[in-house]
Amino acid sequence: MKKILLSLSVFAVSWVNAQNNSSYWQQHVKYDMDVDMNVENYQYTGTQELVYTNNSPDTLNKVFYHLYFNAFQPGSEMDMRLQNIADPDGRMVNNLGTRENPEYESRIAKLQPDEIGYLRVSSLTQDGQALDYEEVGTVLEVKLSDPVLPGEKATFNMEFKGQVPLQIRRSGRNSAEGVALSMSQWYPKLAEYDFEGWHADPYIAREFHGVWGDFDVKISIDKDYILGSTGYLQNPQEIGYGYEKEGTNVKRKRGDKLTWHFVAPQVHDFTWAADPEYIHDKLTAEDGTILHFLYKDNPEIKENWKNLQPKTEEILLFYNEHIGPYPWDQYSIVQGGDGGMEYAMLTLITGERSFGSLVGVTAHEFAHAWFQHLMATNESKNEWMDEGFTSYISDEAMNVVMNSEKENPHSGSYRGYNQLVQSGVEQPQTTHADRYNYNFAYGAAAYSKGAVFLAQLGYIIGKENLQKTLNRYYDQWKFKHPTPNDFIRIAEKISGAELDWYLTDWTRTTNTIDYAVESVEAEGDSTRINLQRIGNMPMPVEVTVTYNDGEKELFYMPLQMMRWEKTASGDLNRTVKEDWSWAQPTYNLTIDAPKSEIQSIVIDDSGLMADIDRSNNKFPATSGTNSAEETGQGR
């Protein structure tokens, strides 16, 4: 475990950071679990010893556990949400109508008793004393026998049993691609308690928040199954040669069991997958990270999965440079689940896809190893920080790894954001992930608008400052739970700009950006360009003037409330004009050139400002709609 660069001070209570203007602290867990899986009926039993350290300044009289598998039952909150949202996740419903006139039926509602998922706690003690607890849907409510004081520890011992549901969302058995077991959210998981209190959200197929800690897990399963898992395998000799040799697919006699023993340090979740037909390849990357690949023995996908492996190393090295070094010794990419989903030290990804899609989804999910499993934001409350930041950096990586050479690799995110605005169903990014009225609105806000947050921040403070911000963010917040304020404060310190206005308008409102060239007037040997702010969100403004001889000049109007101006970059001649205050809806820009010598005038020629109507950004005016080609966001 040579790469674990982490000190135990990660879990101390003495840090002072930007979060909530208070001393930073976080709880700690240590799980020891023994699980026995029956692959005939997909039921399992387990024991769990959990040592919980209360690093908070609060006395705790209760705790909560997540019982995620209980969501996969008719009548659950996840089932009810599927039946009542206008655009349910297509993976979780059957369409009984047509594409034009869909009629959705919840797949969960149709599950039979031997197909549902469940997690049931049989016994629970605190330091040897039996506890009172109640199962409420996907949450176990526990009243403590003794309060856990600040700085104290409690040891909880539990017996539990579960049943793996049919593959519907993320977890499950017998996926559409034939993967036997995708085991995410499979164990009773202690809910997070932080400076905002308990986060015991019911599970309705959205996001997660977990407590940092260490896992020691033993999984007993029929010996013909191959496992991919969070953590480091402790007993490869006992498991047999099939896991040790690269490119192997070992057939063992069914019936007898083997116990796989994994240890995972400093993670906030634990996931595994198992199938008797997994091929296991591994590659040692330049930085020493061992990359594991487990995929079905399917001749139609083998070539793609082989070609994926060197690309994954390239992606890893890109993230090491552009975010910070991957700290664990290994990472696994495992065929399973229902799309692509990130977990600690591992991703589950469907494998029957084109090569470009396989690399793209891998790049996205691998980026979550940093933005979520290192900088572990509360995904339920700030889902745009992990999904958006991940989308941003994976698009940057794909542009390099796949030699795409796009001038703006985030053009798709800008288009997605514009579609969200035009849809009329946008909600602020501060909306809890479970409270979006439409799945589309959630997805566009988290992924597209979240990615644009970073790309546009590069426009505001400069891409070099953005890169420094991401590196500093990694340095200061790895193995912690950062908030939006923590990130924007780092961007302020790196750049020197005041940026609270940006965080407020972009993430806490649905204010939009719309600037226009209202008119252009000749004034002798000078030209007056009348600019207008139509949208309610302010921005610093750059205007590019192209003259008849082909020469270009950039005019920069800093935003007054930033109390700062961006440093010039590139070869273009730039003139800094007076600040533009938000309360002033118009701005008169005078340039020392006659109107007759001007070929064109463009607001934000880079296309990185998320202006929702770029048809009014030009002189001479453009006709037609706000197309991607016109915006520069389609490059």
C-alpha positions as CSV (number, residue, x, y, z in Angstrom):
1,M,0.0,0.0,0.0
2,K,2.9,2.3,-0.9
3,K,0.7,5.0,-2.4
4,I,-1.5,5.7,0.6
5,L,-0.3,9.2,1.3
6,L,-2.8,9.8,4.0
7,S,-2.1,10.5,7.6
8,L,-4.4,9.8,10.5
9,S,-4.7,13.5,11.0
10,V,-7.4,13.3,8.3
11,F,-9.7,12.3,11.0
12,A,-8.6,14.7,13.7
13,V,-10.8,17.5,14.9
14,S,-8.4,20.3,15.0
15,W,-8.4,21.6,11.4
16,V,-9.6,25.1,10.7
17,N,-11.0,25.5,7.2
18,A,-13.5,27.5,5.2
19,Q,-16.3,25.1,5.8
20,N,-19.2,26.7,7.7
21,N,-16.7,29.2,9.2
22,S,-15.9,26.6,12.0
23,S,-13.3,24.1,13.0
24,Y,-13.6,21.2,10.5
25,W,-14.3,17.7,11.8
26,Q,-15.6,14.5,10.4
27,Q,-16.8,11.2,11.9
28,H,-14.9,7.9,11.5
29,V,-16.0,4.3,11.0
30,K,-14.3,0.9,11.1
31,Y,-16.3,-1.9,9.6
32,D,-15.5,-5.6,10.0
33,M,-18.0,-7.8,8.1
34,D,-18.4,-11.5,7.4
35,V,-20.9,-12.3,4.6
36,D,-22.1,-15.6,3.3
37,M,-23.8,-15.6,-0.2
38,N,-26.2,-18.2,-1.5
39,V,-26.0,-18.0,-5.3
40,E,-29.0,-20.3,-5.7
41,N,-31.6,-18.1,-4.0
42,Y,-29.6,-14.8,-4.0
43,Q,-29.9,-14.5,-0.2
44,Y,-27.1,-13.7,2.2
45,T,-26.4,-13.5,5.9
46,G,-23.8,-11.3,7.5
47,T,-22.3,-10.1,10.7
48,Q,-21.0,-6.5,11.2
49,E,-18.9,-5.0,13.9
50,L,-18.7,-1.2,13.5
51,V,-16.5,1.0,15.7
52,Y,-17.9,4.5,15.4
53,T,-15.8,7.5,16.5
54,N,-17.7,10.7,17.3
55,N,-15.4,13.5,16.3
56,S,-18.2,16.0,16.4
57,P,-18.7,18.5,19.2
58,D,-22.2,17.0,19.8
59,T,-23.5,14.3,22.1
60,L,-25.3,11.6,20.0
61,N,-28.4,9.9,21.4
62,K,-29.4,8.1,18.2
63,V,-27.9,6.8,15.0
64,F,-29.3,5.8,11.6
65,Y,-28.4,3.1,9.1
66,H,-29.2,3.0,5.4
67,L,-30.9,-0.2,4.3
68,Y,-30.8,0.5,0.5
69,F,-32.0,-2.9,-0.8
70,N,-35.4,-2.2,0.9
71,A,-36.1,0.2,-2.0
72,F,-36.6,-2.6,-4.4
73,Q,-40.0,-3.6,-3.0
74,P,-43.5,-2.8,-4.3
75,G,-44.8,0.2,-2.5
76,S,-41.4,1.6,-1.5
77,E,-40.6,5.2,-1.8
78,M,-38.5,4.4,-4.9
79,D,-41.5,2.6,-6.4
80,M,-43.8,5.5,-5.6
81,R,-41.4,8.0,-7.1
82,L,-41.3,6.0,-10.4
83,Q,-45.0,5.9,-10.6
84,N,-45.4,9.7,-10.0
85,I,-42.6,11.4,-11.8
86,A,-43.3,12.6,-15.4
87,D,-40.2,11.2,-16.9
88,P,-39.1,8.1,-15.0
89,D,-35.7,6.5,-15.6
90,G,-36.1,4.2,-18.6
91,R,-34.0,1.5,-16.9
92,M,-36.5,1.2,-14.1
93,V,-39.8,1.1,-16.0
94,N,-41.6,-0.8,-18.8
95,N,-43.2,1.3,-21.5
96,L,-46.6,-0.2,-22.2
97,G,-47.4,2.6,-24.7
98,T,-45.5,4.0,-27.7
99,R,-42.5,6.2,-28.0
100,E,-44.9,9.1,-28.9
101,N,-47.4,8.3,-26.2
102,P,-45.6,6.4,-23.4
103,E,-47.3,4.7,-20.6
104,Y,-44.9,3.7,-17.9
105,E,-45.1,0.7,-15.5
106,S,-42.7,0.5,-12.6
107,R,-40.5,-2.6,-12.7
108,I,-40.3,-2.5,-8.9
109,A,-44.1,-2.7,-8.6
110,K,-44.0,-6.0,-10.5
111,L,-41.4,-7.8,-8.4
112,Q,-42.4,-11.0,-6.8
113,P,-41.3,-12.0,-3.2
114,D,-38.3,-14.0,-4.5
115,E,-37.3,-11.1,-6.8
116,I,-37.4,-8.2,-4.4
117,G,-34.5,-6.8,-2.5
118,Y,-34.3,-6.5,1.3
119,L,-32.0,-5.8,4.2
120,R,-33.2,-6.9,7.6
121,V,-31.4,-6.5,10.9
122,S,-31.7,-9.5,13.2
123,S,-29.9,-8.1,16.2
124,L,-28.0,-4.9,17.2
125,T,-26.0,-4.1,20.3
126,Q,-24.0,-1.1,21.5
127,D,-21.0,-2.1,23.6
128,G,-22.7,-5.3,24.4
129,Q,-26.1,-3.8,25.3
130,A,-29.2,-4.6,23.1
131,L,-30.7,-1.7,21.3
132,D,-34.2,-0.6,20.3
133,Y,-34.5,0.0,16.6
134,E,-37.1,0.4,13.9
135,E,-37.0,-0.3,10.2
136,V,-38.6,2.6,8.4
137,G,-38.4,1.9,4.6
138,T,-34.7,2.2,3.7
139,V,-33.6,3.7,7.0
140,L,-33.0,1.9,10.3
141,E,-33.8,4.3,13.3
142,V,-31.7,3.3,16.3
143,K,-32.1,4.7,19.9
144,L,-28.8,4.4,21.7
145,S,-28.5,2.7,25.2
146,D,-25.9,5.3,26.2
147,P,-25.1,8.6,24.5
148,V,-21.9,8.8,22.5
149,L,-20.0,11.9,23.8
150,P,-17.7,14.1,21.8
151,G,-14.4,12.3,21.2
152,E,-15.8,8.9,22.3
153,K,-16.2,5.6,20.5
154,A,-19.0,3.1,20.4
155,T,-18.9,-0.5,19.1
156,F,-22.0,-1.7,17.3
157,N,-22.4,-5.4,16.6
158,M,-25.1,-6.5,14.2
159,E,-26.5,-9.6,12.5
160,F,-28.3,-9.0,9.2
161,K,-29.7,-10.8,6.2
162,G,-30.5,-9.7,2.7
163,Q,-31.8,-10.6,-0.6
164,V,-30.4,-9.3,-3.9
165,P,-33.1,-7.9,-6.1
166,L,-33.4,-8.4,-9.8
167,Q,-31.2,-5.9,-11.6
168,I,-33.2,-2.6,-11.8
169,R,-31.0,0.2,-10.7
170,R,-27.2,0.0,-9.9
171,S,-27.4,-3.1,-7.7
172,G,-28.9,-6.4,-8.5
173,R,-28.7,-9.9,-9.9
174,N,-28.7,-11.2,-13.4
175,S,-28.3,-8.0,-15.4
176,A,-29.3,-7.6,-19.0
177,E,-25.7,-8.5,-19.9
178,G,-25.8,-11.6,-17.8
179,V,-23.7,-10.4,-14.8
180,A,-24.7,-12.5,-11.9
181,L,-24.2,-10.1,-8.9
182,S,-23.7,-6.3,-8.8
183,M,-23.3,-5.7,-5.1
184,S,-23.5,-2.0,-4.4
185,Q,-25.4,-0.5,-1.4
186,W,-25.7,-4.1,-0.1
187,Y,-24.9,-3.8,3.6
188,P,-26.4,-1.8,6.5
189,K,-24.4,1.5,6.2
190,L,-24.2,4.0,9.0
191,A,-25.6,7.4,7.9
192,E,-23.4,10.5,7.8
193,Y,-23.5,13.0,10.6
194,D,-21.7,16.3,9.9
195,F,-22.0,20.0,10.7
196,E,-25.5,20.0,9.3
197,G,-26.6,17.0,11.4
198,W,-27.8,13.6,10.3
199,H,-28.2,12.7,6.6
200,A,-30.5,9.7,6.8
201,D,-32.2,10.3,3.4
202,P,-34.5,7.6,2.1
203,Y,-33.2,5.9,-1.0
204,I,-35.2,6.7,-4.2
205,A,-32.4,6.0,-6.7
206,R,-30.5,9.2,-6.5
207,E,-27.3,10.0,-4.6
208,F,-25.2,9.1,-1.5
209,H,-23.2,10.5,1.4
210,G,-20.9,8.3,3.5
211,V,-18.7,8.3,6.5
212,W,-14.9,8.0,6.0
213,G,-13.4,4.9,7.4
214,D,-11.7,1.5,7.0
215,F,-13.3,-1.8,5.9
216,D,-12.3,-5.4,6.5
217,V,-14.7,-7.6,4.6
218,K,-14.9,-11.4,4.1
219,I,-17.2,-12.7,1.4
220,S,-18.0,-16.5,1.2
221,I,-19.4,-17.5,-2.2
222,D,-19.4,-20.5,-4.5
223,K,-15.8,-21.1,-5.6
224,D,-16.5,-20.9,-9.3
225,Y,-17.3,-17.2,-8.9
226,I,-14.7,-14.5,-9.6
227,L,-14.9,-11.2,-7.6
228,G,-14.0,-7.6,-8.3
229,S,-14.2,-5.4,-5.2
230,T,-13.3,-2.3,-3.3
231,G,-10.1,-2.9,-1.4
232,Y,-7.1,-5.1,-1.5
233,L,-7.4,-8.9,-1.7
234,Q,-5.7,-10.4,1.4
235,N,-5.7,-14.1,0.5
236,P,-5.0,-14.6,-3.2
237,Q,-3.4,-18.0,-2.5
238,E,-6.5,-19.3,-0.9
239,I,-8.7,-18.0,-3.8
240,G,-6.6,-19.8,-6.3
241,Y,-4.6,-19.1,-9.5
242,G,-7.6,-17.7,-11.4
243,Y,-7.4,-14.3,-9.8
244,E,-3.6,-14.1,-10.0
245,K,-3.0,-14.8,-13.7
246,E,-3.8,-12.2,-16.2
247,G,-6.3,-12.9,-18.9
248,T,-7.7,-16.0,-17.2
249,N,-11.2,-17.3,-17.0
250,V,-11.2,-20.2,-14.6
251,K,-14.0,-22.8,-14.4
252,R,-14.3,-24.4,-11.0
253,K,-16.7,-27.1,-9.7
254,R,-19.8,-25.5,-8.3
255,G,-21.0,-26.1,-4.7
256,D,-18.0,-25.6,-2.5
257,K,-17.3,-22.1,-1.3
258,L,-14.3,-19.9,-1.0
259,T,-13.9,-16.8,1.3
260,W,-12.6,-13.7,-0.4
261,H,-11.0,-11.3,2.1
262,F,-10.7,-7.6,1.3
263,V,-9.3,-4.7,3.2
264,A,-10.1,-1.1,2.1
265,P,-8.4,1.8,3.9
266,Q,-9.9,5.3,4.1
267,V,-13.0,4.9,1.9
268,H,-16.6,5.8,2.5
269,D,-18.3,2.8,0.8
270,F,-17.6,-0.8,-0.2
271,T,-18.9,-2.5,-3.4
272,W,-18.2,-5.8,-5.1
273,A,-19.4,-7.8,-8.1
274,A,-19.2,-11.5,-8.9
275,D,-19.7,-13.7,-11.9
276,P,-18.4,-17.2,-12.9
277,E,-17.5,-16.1,-16.4
278,Y,-15.4,-13.0,-15.6
279,I,-12.1,-12.6,-17.4
280,H,-9.6,-10.8,-15.2
281,D,-6.9,-8.7,-16.7
282,K,-4.6,-6.3,-15.0
283,L,-2.2,-3.6,-16.0
284,T,0.4,-1.7,-13.9
285,A,0.3,1.9,-14.8
286,E,3.3,4.2,-15.0
287,D,2.6,5.6,-11.5
288,G,2.5,2.2,-10.0
289,T,-1.3,1.9,-9.8
290,I,-2.6,-1.6,-10.6
291,L,-5.6,-1.4,-12.9
292,H,-7.9,-4.4,-12.8
293,F,-10.4,-5.2,-15.5
294,L,-13.1,-7.8,-15.0
295,Y,-15.5,-8.5,-17.9
296,K,-17.7,-11.3,-19.2
297,D,-16.2,-14.0,-21.5
298,N,-18.0,-12.6,-24.5
299,P,-16.1,-12.6,-27.8
300,E,-18.1,-9.6,-29.0
301,I,-16.7,-7.3,-26.3
302,K,-13.2,-8.7,-25.7
303,E,-11.4,-6.5,-28.2
304,N,-12.9,-3.3,-26.8
305,W,-12.1,-4.3,-23.2
306,K,-8.5,-5.1,-24.2
307,N,-8.1,-1.8,-26.0
308,L,-9.7,0.0,-23.0
309,Q,-6.8,-0.9,-20.8
310,P,-4.0,1.4,-22.1
311,K,-6.6,4.2,-22.5
312,T,-7.4,3.8,-18.8
313,E,-3.8,4.3,-17.9
314,E,-3.7,7.5,-20.0
315,I,-6.8,8.7,-18.3
316,L,-5.3,8.0,-14.8
317,L,-2.1,9.9,-15.7
318,F,-4.1,12.8,-17.0
319,Y,-6.1,13.0,-13.7
320,N,-2.9,12.7,-11.6
321,E,-1.6,15.8,-13.3
322,H,-4.8,17.9,-13.6
323,I,-6.3,17.1,-10.2
324,G,-3.8,15.3,-8.0
325,P,-2.2,11.9,-7.5
326,Y,-4.5,8.9,-7.2
327,P,-3.6,7.7,-3.7
328,W,-4.7,4.0,-3.5
329,D,-2.7,1.2,-4.9
330,Q,-5.3,-0.1,-7.3
331,Y,-8.5,0.6,-9.2
332,S,-10.9,-1.9,-10.8
333,I,-13.2,-1.5,-13.8
334,V,-15.8,-4.2,-13.6
335,Q,-18.6,-5.1,-16.0
336,G,-21.9,-4.9,-14.1
337,G,-24.7,-2.6,-13.0
338,D,-27.0,-0.8,-15.4
339,G,-24.9,1.9,-17.0
340,G,-21.9,3.4,-15.3
341,M,-21.6,4.1,-11.6
342,E,-18.7,5.0,-9.4
343,Y,-17.7,3.3,-6.1
344,A,-14.7,3.3,-3.9
345,M,-11.7,2.1,-5.8
346,L,-14.0,0.6,-8.4
347,T,-16.6,1.3,-11.1
348,L,-19.4,-0.9,-12.4
349,I,-20.0,-0.3,-16.1
350,T,-22.1,-2.1,-18.7
351,G,-19.7,-3.7,-21.2
352,E,-21.7,-4.2,-24.4
353,R,-21.0,-0.8,-25.9
354,S,-18.9,0.8,-28.6
355,F,-15.3,1.4,-27.9
356,G,-15.7,5.2,-27.8
357,S,-18.6,4.8,-25.3
358,L,-16.6,2.3,-23.2
359,V,-13.7,4.8,-22.9
360,G,-16.0,7.7,-22.4
361,V,-18.0,6.2,-19.5
362,T,-14.8,4.8,-18.0
363,A,-13.2,8.3,-18.1
364,H,-16.3,9.7,-16.4
365,E,-16.6,7.1,-13.7
366,F,-12.9,7.0,-13.0
367,A,-12.9,10.8,-12.5
368,H,-15.3,10.1,-9.6
369,A,-12.4,8.5,-7.8
370,W,-11.3,12.1,-7.3
371,F,-14.6,14.0,-7.3
372,Q,-16.6,12.0,-4.9
373,H,-14.3,9.3,-3.5
374,L,-11.5,11.7,-2.5
375,M,-13.3,15.1,-2.3
376,A,-16.5,13.5,-0.9
377,T,-19.2,16.1,-1.3
378,N,-22.7,15.5,-0.1
379,E,-24.1,14.2,-3.4
380,S,-27.7,14.6,-2.3
381,K,-27.4,18.3,-1.6
382,N,-24.6,19.3,-4.0
383,E,-24.8,16.7,-6.7
384,W,-23.5,19.2,-9.3
385,M,-20.1,19.3,-7.5
386,D,-19.4,15.6,-8.1
387,E,-21.2,15.1,-11.4
388,G,-20.4,18.4,-12.9
389,F,-16.8,18.5,-11.9
390,T,-16.4,14.9,-13.1
391,S,-18.1,15.8,-16.4
392,Y,-15.7,18.7,-16.8
393,I,-12.5,16.9,-16.2
394,S,-13.5,13.7,-18.1
395,D,-14.3,15.8,-21.2
396,E,-10.9,17.5,-20.9
397,A,-9.3,14.0,-20.6
398,M,-11.2,12.5,-23.5
399,N,-10.2,15.5,-25.7
400,V,-6.6,14.5,-25.1
401,V,-6.8,10.7,-24.8
402,M,-9.0,10.3,-27.9
403,N,-7.1,13.0,-29.9
404,S,-10.4,14.9,-30.4
405,E,-8.7,18.3,-30.6
406,K,-11.9,20.2,-29.8
407,E,-11.5,23.9,-29.1
408,N,-14.2,23.6,-26.5
409,P,-14.5,20.0,-25.3
410,H,-17.5,21.1,-23.1
411,S,-19.7,22.1,-26.0
412,G,-22.1,19.2,-25.1
413,S,-22.5,20.5,-21.6
414,Y,-23.3,24.0,-22.8
415,R,-25.9,22.6,-25.2
416,G,-27.4,20.6,-22.3
417,Y,-27.6,23.7,-20.1
418,N,-29.2,25.7,-22.9
419,Q,-31.8,23.0,-23.3
420,L,-32.5,23.1,-19.6
421,V,-33.1,26.8,-19.7
422,Q,-35.3,26.6,-22.7
423,S,-37.3,23.7,-21.2
424,G,-38.9,25.9,-18.5
425,V,-38.4,23.2,-15.8
426,E,-35.1,24.3,-14.4
427,Q,-34.7,24.3,-10.6
428,P,-31.8,25.8,-8.7
429,Q,-28.8,23.6,-8.2
430,T,-29.3,23.9,-4.4
431,T,-32.4,21.6,-4.9
432,H,-32.0,18.3,-3.1
433,A,-31.3,15.6,-5.6
434,D,-34.5,13.8,-4.6
435,R,-36.7,16.9,-5.1
436,Y,-36.3,17.6,-8.8
437,N,-39.7,17.5,-10.6
438,Y,-38.1,15.9,-13.7
439,N,-35.3,13.5,-14.1
440,F,-34.2,15.6,-17.1
441,A,-33.9,18.7,-14.9
442,Y,-31.9,16.9,-12.4
443,G,-29.5,15.4,-15.0
444,A,-29.0,18.7,-16.9
445,A,-28.5,20.6,-13.6
446,A,-26.0,18.1,-12.1
447,Y,-24.0,17.1,-15.2
448,S,-24.3,19.9,-17.8
449,K,-24.8,23.0,-15.7
450,G,-22.3,21.6,-13.2
451,A,-19.6,21.2,-15.9
452,V,-20.4,24.6,-17.3
453,F,-19.8,26.0,-13.7
454,L,-16.1,25.1,-14.1
455,A,-15.7,25.8,-17.8
456,Q,-17.2,29.3,-17.3
457,L,-15.1,29.8,-14.1
458,G,-12.1,29.4,-16.4
459,Y,-13.6,32.2,-18.6
460,I,-14.0,34.4,-15.5
461,I,-10.6,33.9,-13.7
462,G,-8.5,32.4,-16.6
463,K,-7.9,28.7,-17.3
464,E,-4.5,28.8,-15.6
465,N,-6.1,30.0,-12.4
466,L,-8.8,27.3,-12.8
467,Q,-6.2,24.6,-13.1
468,K,-4.4,25.9,-10.0
469,T,-7.7,26.0,-8.2
470,L,-8.4,22.3,-8.9
471,N,-4.9,21.3,-7.7
472,R,-5.3,23.3,-4.5
473,Y,-8.8,21.9,-4.0
474,Y,-7.3,18.4,-4.1
475,D,-4.5,19.3,-1.7
476,Q,-6.8,20.9,0.9
477,W,-9.9,18.7,0.6
478,K,-8.9,15.1,-0.2
479,F,-10.4,12.7,2.2
480,K,-12.8,15.3,3.5
481,H,-16.3,16.5,2.8
482,P,-16.0,19.9,1.0
483,T,-19.0,22.2,0.3
484,P,-19.5,24.6,-2.6
485,N,-18.2,27.5,-0.4
486,D,-15.0,25.6,0.3
487,F,-14.3,25.3,-3.4
488,I,-15.2,28.9,-4.3
489,R,-13.0,30.2,-1.5
490,I,-10.0,28.4,-3.0
491,A,-10.8,29.9,-6.4
492,E,-10.8,33.3,-4.7
493,K,-7.5,32.8,-3.0
494,I,-5.9,31.5,-6.1
495,S,-7.1,34.3,-8.4
496,G,-7.6,37.2,-6.1
497,A,-11.2,37.8,-7.4
498,E,-14.3,38.1,-5.3
499,L,-16.5,35.2,-6.5
500,D,-19.4,34.8,-4.0
501,W,-21.7,36.5,-6.6
502,Y,-20.9,33.7,-9.1
503,L,-21.6,30.9,-6.7
504,T,-24.8,32.6,-5.6
505,D,-26.3,33.3,-9.0
506,W,-25.2,30.1,-10.8
507,T,-26.0,27.5,-8.1
508,R,-28.7,29.1,-5.9
509,T,-30.9,30.8,-8.5
510,T,-32.1,30.1,-12.0
511,N,-30.9,33.6,-13.2
512,T,-29.6,33.5,-16.7
513,I,-26.8,35.3,-18.7
514,D,-27.8,37.3,-21.7
515,Y,-25.7,40.2,-23.1
516,A,-26.4,42.0,-26.3
517,V,-24.9,44.4,-28.8
518,E,-27.8,46.8,-28.7
519,S,-26.5,49.2,-31.3
520,V,-23.3,50.5,-33.0
521,E,-23.0,54.2,-33.7
522,A,-20.4,56.2,-35.6
523,E,-18.9,59.2,-33.7
524,G,-16.5,60.8,-36.2
525,D,-13.3,58.9,-36.0
526,S,-14.6,56.8,-33.1
527,T,-17.3,54.2,-32.7
528,R,-19.7,53.8,-29.8
529,I,-20.8,50.3,-29.1
530,N,-24.0,50.2,-26.9
531,L,-24.0,47.0,-24.8
532,Q,-27.0,45.7,-22.9
533,R,-27.4,43.3,-20.0
534,I,-30.7,41.5,-20.6
535,G,-30.3,38.5,-18.2
536,N,-30.3,38.9,-14.5
537,M,-27.0,37.2,-13.9
538,P,-23.9,39.5,-14.1
539,M,-20.6,38.6,-15.8
540,P,-17.4,40.3,-16.8
541,V,-17.7,40.9,-20.5
542,E,-15.2,40.5,-23.4
543,V,-15.9,42.1,-26.7
544,T,-13.8,41.2,-29.8
545,V,-13.6,43.7,-32.6
546,T,-12.5,42.5,-36.0
547,Y,-11.4,45.2,-38.5
548,N,-11.6,45.2,-42.2
549,D,-7.9,44.4,-42.5
550,G,-8.4,41.2,-40.4
551,E,-6.8,42.6,-37.3
552,K,-8.6,41.9,-34.0
553,E,-8.7,43.7,-30.7
554,L,-10.2,42.6,-27.4
555,F,-12.0,44.9,-25.0
556,Y,-12.5,43.7,-21.4
557,M,-15.1,45.1,-19.1
558,P,-14.4,43.8,-15.6
559,L,-17.4,43.1,-13.4
560,Q,-17.4,45.7,-10.6
561,M,-18.4,43.3,-7.8
562,M,-15.4,41.1,-8.6
563,R,-13.0,43.8,-7.4
564,W,-10.5,42.3,-9.8
565,E,-9.5,42.0,-13.4
566,K,-8.4,39.0,-15.3
567,T,-4.8,38.9,-16.6
568,A,-4.5,39.0,-20.4
569,S,-3.7,35.7,-22.2
570,G,-3.0,34.9,-25.8
571,D,-1.6,37.1,-28.6
572,L,-4.7,39.3,-29.0
573,N,-4.2,43.0,-28.2
574,R,-6.4,43.7,-25.1
575,T,-7.7,47.0,-23.7
576,V,-9.2,47.0,-20.1
577,K,-12.1,49.4,-19.8
578,E,-14.0,50.7,-16.8
579,D,-15.8,48.2,-14.6
580,W,-19.4,47.4,-15.4
581,S,-21.7,47.4,-12.3
582,W,-24.6,44.9,-12.1
583,A,-27.2,47.6,-11.4
584,Q,-26.4,49.4,-14.7
585,P,-28.2,47.5,-17.5
586,T,-26.3,49.3,-20.3
587,Y,-22.7,50.1,-21.0
588,N,-21.2,52.4,-23.6
589,L,-18.0,51.1,-25.1
590,T,-16.1,53.7,-27.2
591,I,-13.3,52.5,-29.4
592,D,-10.8,54.7,-31.4
593,A,-11.7,53.5,-34.9
594,P,-14.4,54.6,-37.3
595,K,-17.4,52.4,-37.8
596,S,-16.6,52.0,-41.5
597,E,-13.4,50.1,-40.6
598,I,-15.1,47.6,-38.4
599,Q,-16.0,44.2,-39.9
600,S,-17.6,42.6,-36.9
601,I,-18.2,42.9,-33.1
602,V,-18.7,39.9,-30.9
603,I,-19.5,39.5,-27.2
604,D,-17.5,36.5,-25.9
605,D,-15.9,35.1,-29.0
606,S,-14.6,32.2,-26.8
607,G,-18.2,30.8,-26.3
608,L,-17.3,30.0,-22.7
609,M,-19.8,32.5,-21.2
610,A,-23.1,30.6,-21.0
611,D,-25.1,33.3,-22.7
612,I,-28.6,31.8,-23.4
613,D,-29.2,33.9,-26.6
614,R,-26.1,34.4,-28.7
615,S,-28.0,35.7,-31.7
616,N,-27.8,39.2,-30.2
617,N,-24.1,39.0,-29.3
618,K,-22.9,40.1,-32.8
619,F,-22.7,43.1,-35.1
620,P,-23.7,42.8,-37.8
621,A,-26.6,41.0,-36.2
622,T,-27.1,37.3,-37.0
623,S,-30.4,35.8,-38.1
624,G,-32.0,32.6,-37.0
625,T,-31.8,30.7,-33.8
626,N,-29.1,30.3,-31.1
627,S,-27.4,27.4,-32.8
628,A,-24.3,25.6,-31.5
629,E,-22.4,26.7,-34.6
630,E,-23.2,30.3,-34.0
631,T,-22.4,30.3,-30.3
632,G,-18.9,28.8,-30.6
633,Q,-20.2,26.2,-28.1
634,G,-20.4,23.6,-30.8
635,R,-16.6,23.5,-31.5
